[in-house]
Amino acid sequence: GYCVLADIPVAIHHLRKAHPEVRKILILDCDQHCGDGNTFTFEDDETVFTFSIHQSQYFRPRVKKNNLDIVTGRNPGTRRYLSLLDSGLKKVFSDFSPDIVFYIEGADPYVIDLGGGMGISKEGLLMRDRLVYGSLTNRHLPFVVTLGGGYGPETWEIHYQFIAEILT
C-alpha cells in the first residue's frame, strides 16, 4: 500500500482503549486510492464501517459487510465525483450510525496532481469538503481529519483551503 504506518487503525486502537464508550466508527476515505488497508484491518470488525471513493485502477475489492467502495473510473470530473460521494454518504448514514468519523481528506484527486489525479478542481475539492463537513455536522458527529494523499506542488494549498475555509 501507500502508507508506511496504519495511522487510522492505530488511532482507533488508542481511542478505544481511552474511551471504550466509542463503539461504532466510520472511516471516510476520499483520497484517490482504495482504502483497502483499512478495510483489511477491520474486515472482521463490524463496528467499523469503511467507505472509500477512488479510481478503478487502485481498487482491490474486499468482502466486508460494513464496507462501501465507490469506483469513479479515471477522471470522473467534479460533478460526477460529487454526485457519487453524495449518494455514498446517504447510503452509509442510512446503514450505519457512527459515534465518530475519521475523514481522510485527500488532495490527490486534484486535476493536476502528480499521483494521477481524478480531474477534480480545487473548487471541486472544496465542495467535496463542504459536503462531508455538512454531513457530519448536521448529524452532530465528532470527527478526526487526516490530510492524506497529494503528490504535487499544490497539495498544501488544497489542504490549506480545507483548514482555512471549512474548519475556521
KOLTOR-988900 format. One record per residue (C-alpha): residue in three letters; residue number from 0; x, y negated, z negated. Coordinates in steps of 0.1 Angstrom, whole numbers. Layout:
% residues N
[rec ala,NUM,[X,Y,Z]]
...
% end
This chain:
% residues 168
[rec gly,0,[0,0,0]]
[rec tyr,1,[8,-37,-2]]
[rec cys,2,[11,-41,-39]]
[rec val,3,[41,-31,-59]]
[rec leu,4,[21,-32,-91]]
[rec ala,5,[-15,-23,-96]]
[rec asp,6,[-22,-56,-112]]
[rec ile,7,[-60,-53,-114]]
[rec pro,8,[-61,-18,-128]]
[rec val,9,[-35,-28,-154]]
[rec ala,10,[-55,-59,-163]]
[rec ile,11,[-87,-38,-166]]
[rec his,12,[-70,-13,-188]]
[rec his,13,[-58,-40,-212]]
[rec leu,14,[-92,-58,-211]]
[rec arg,15,[-110,-26,-221]]
[rec lys,16,[-86,-20,-249]]
[rec ala,17,[-90,-55,-263]]
[rec his,18,[-128,-58,-255]]
[rec pro,19,[-144,-23,-255]]
[rec glu,20,[-178,-41,-251]]
[rec val,21,[-169,-48,-215]]
[rec arg,22,[-183,-17,-198]]
[rec lys,23,[-191,-25,-161]]
[rec ile,24,[-166,-42,-139]]
[rec leu,25,[-168,-53,-102]]
[rec ile,26,[-136,-57,-81]]
[rec leu,27,[-145,-80,-53]]
[rec asp,28,[-117,-78,-27]]
[rec cys,29,[-117,-105,0]]
[rec asp,30,[-82,-103,14]]
[rec gln,31,[-78,-87,49]]
[rec his,32,[-66,-53,37]]
[rec cys,33,[-87,-25,25]]
[rec gly,34,[-89,-23,-13]]
[rec asp,35,[-83,14,-12]]
[rec gly,36,[-57,14,-40]]
[rec asn,37,[-83,0,-65]]
[rec thr,38,[-109,24,-52]]
[rec phe,39,[-85,53,-56]]
[rec thr,40,[-75,42,-91]]
[rec phe,41,[-112,41,-102]]
[rec glu,42,[-126,69,-79]]
[rec asp,43,[-138,89,-110]]
[rec asp,44,[-149,59,-130]]
[rec glu,45,[-185,49,-121]]
[rec thr,46,[-183,19,-144]]
[rec val,47,[-160,1,-119]]
[rec phe,48,[-176,-9,-86]]
[rec thr,49,[-151,-17,-58]]
[rec phe,50,[-162,-39,-30]]
[rec ser,51,[-138,-47,-1]]
[rec ile,52,[-143,-66,31]]
[rec his,53,[-115,-61,55]]
[rec gln,54,[-102,-54,91]]
[rec ser,55,[-108,-20,105]]
[rec gln,56,[-71,-12,112]]
[rec tyr,57,[-65,-14,74]]
[rec phe,58,[-94,8,65]]
[rec arg,59,[-88,41,48]]
[rec pro,60,[-122,54,36]]
[rec arg,61,[-125,68,1]]
[rec val,62,[-156,86,-11]]
[rec lys,63,[-169,69,-43]]
[rec lys,64,[-204,63,-54]]
[rec asn,65,[-197,28,-68]]
[rec asn,66,[-179,15,-37]]
[rec leu,67,[-188,-7,-7]]
[rec asp,68,[-164,-11,22]]
[rec ile,69,[-173,-36,49]]
[rec val,70,[-152,-33,80]]
[rec thr,71,[-152,-65,100]]
[rec gly,72,[-132,-54,130]]
[rec arg,73,[-104,-76,143]]
[rec asn,74,[-110,-114,143]]
[rec pro,75,[-148,-114,134]]
[rec gly,76,[-148,-152,131]]
[rec thr,77,[-161,-173,103]]
[rec arg,78,[-199,-169,110]]
[rec arg,79,[-199,-131,112]]
[rec tyr,80,[-175,-128,83]]
[rec leu,81,[-196,-149,60]]
[rec ser,82,[-228,-131,71]]
[rec leu,83,[-212,-97,63]]
[rec leu,84,[-199,-109,30]]
[rec asp,85,[-233,-124,20]]
[rec ser,86,[-250,-91,29]]
[rec gly,87,[-224,-72,9]]
[rec leu,88,[-227,-94,-22]]
[rec lys,89,[-265,-89,-21]]
[rec lys,90,[-262,-52,-19]]
[rec val,91,[-236,-50,-46]]
[rec phe,92,[-256,-70,-71]]
[rec ser,93,[-288,-51,-63]]
[rec asp,94,[-270,-18,-70]]
[rec phe,95,[-247,-29,-99]]
[rec ser,96,[-248,-53,-128]]
[rec pro,97,[-212,-60,-139]]
[rec asp,98,[-201,-75,-172]]
[rec ile,99,[-171,-92,-154]]
[rec val,100,[-158,-96,-119]]
[rec phe,101,[-122,-95,-106]]
[rec tyr,102,[-121,-116,-74]]
[rec ile,103,[-92,-111,-51]]
[rec glu,104,[-92,-144,-31]]
[rec gly,105,[-70,-135,-2]]
[rec ala,106,[-55,-161,22]]
[rec asp,107,[-46,-136,49]]
[rec pro,108,[-80,-137,67]]
[rec tyr,109,[-68,-172,79]]
[rec val,110,[-68,-175,117]]
[rec ile,111,[-30,-181,120]]
[rec asp,112,[-18,-160,90]]
[rec leu,113,[14,-141,99]]
[rec gly,114,[-1,-109,85]]
[rec gly,115,[-27,-106,112]]
[rec gly,116,[-55,-130,104]]
[rec met,117,[-92,-124,108]]
[rec gly,118,[-100,-155,127]]
[rec ile,119,[-113,-174,97]]
[rec ser,120,[-107,-212,95]]
[rec lys,121,[-96,-229,63]]
[rec glu,122,[-131,-244,61]]
[rec gly,123,[-145,-209,65]]
[rec leu,124,[-123,-196,37]]
[rec leu,125,[-136,-224,15]]
[rec met,126,[-172,-215,25]]
[rec arg,127,[-163,-179,15]]
[rec asp,128,[-150,-190,-19]]
[rec arg,129,[-181,-212,-24]]
[rec leu,130,[-203,-182,-16]]
[rec val,131,[-185,-159,-40]]
[rec tyr,132,[-183,-186,-67]]
[rec gly,133,[-220,-194,-64]]
[rec ser,134,[-230,-157,-65]]
[rec leu,135,[-210,-153,-97]]
[rec thr,136,[-220,-185,-115]]
[rec asn,137,[-257,-181,-105]]
[rec arg,138,[-256,-148,-124]]
[rec his,139,[-236,-163,-153]]
[rec leu,140,[-208,-138,-148]]
[rec pro,141,[-174,-142,-162]]
[rec phe,142,[-147,-137,-136]]
[rec val,143,[-110,-134,-130]]
[rec val,144,[-94,-147,-98]]
[rec thr,145,[-62,-134,-83]]
[rec leu,146,[-47,-153,-54]]
[rec gly,147,[-39,-123,-32]]
[rec gly,148,[-29,-119,4]]
[rec gly,149,[-13,-145,26]]
[rec tyr,150,[17,-144,48]]
[rec gly,151,[22,-178,62]]
[rec pro,152,[34,-213,55]]
[rec glu,153,[-2,-225,49]]
[rec thr,154,[-10,-198,23]]
[rec trp,155,[-5,-222,-6]]
[rec glu,156,[-30,-247,10]]
[rec ile,157,[-57,-221,12]]
[rec his,158,[-52,-211,-25]]
[rec tyr,159,[-49,-247,-35]]
[rec gln,160,[-82,-256,-18]]
[rec phe,161,[-99,-229,-38]]
[rec ile,162,[-85,-242,-71]]
[rec ala,163,[-90,-279,-63]]
[rec glu,164,[-124,-277,-47]]
[rec ile,165,[-141,-248,-64]]
[rec leu,166,[-126,-245,-99]]
[rec thr,167,[-122,-281,-108]]
% end
